């Protein structure tokens, strides 16, 4: 499917929980004019600990290079897990550009700020929760979740995300997400943009916040979601086979329901 733009964030290649096979298959279904890699594509933090690079991670890189070869312009936004690239930004490598942020103009003229979002962590009073418990606690939750879902499958239940449940039910996590979104929206307005595309918090979303169109790509560790701009300018949140996690709609996933087939979209400056 040809689309004007495809936005992907938080793949975490090198992390054992990266869903690189799903991403590889997903990328094969799209022909974007522009591909935005919205940070944390490579997990540099894991380089210091238990870096795992399998064949499917290499296949993802090859698929992106194949897109470049066929004329797709690639924009790589640096994130906190691949912050080692920031020393080279901004820089242009042929049809690939590297920077801390970009501005994408939709077909109907809307300016969208494209930024990972980790730069707003130090502005929120809840950032300490993220830094002290964030990366290691999230990894621990993913390990626990893996074994829980093995048991759930044997009992005939669908997969369930422990970390997503914590994000929607633990007060400090909810407060951090709310603060993060508020600072992103404020900064977007200061940059003179009508909307923003970001990642970082692994909470996929499309909604209008305080007059700004807020889009979060989600991640390829749990949710496996991305954003696309269709040829008519409509922006949609999509995933494998069009599936979107129920948490995207603002409801915590209790594990009792399978993921519905749906596509969330915003068709213009008023959502």
Helices and strands as residue ranges (DSSP letters): E 2-8, H 20-27, E 31-38, H 44-47, H 55-69, E 73-77, G 83-88, E 91-93, E 96-99, E 101-105, E 111-115, G 118-123, H 127-154, H 162-169, H 171-190, E 195-198, E 205-209, E 212-216, E 225-229, E 235-239, G 240-242, G 246-249, E 264-266
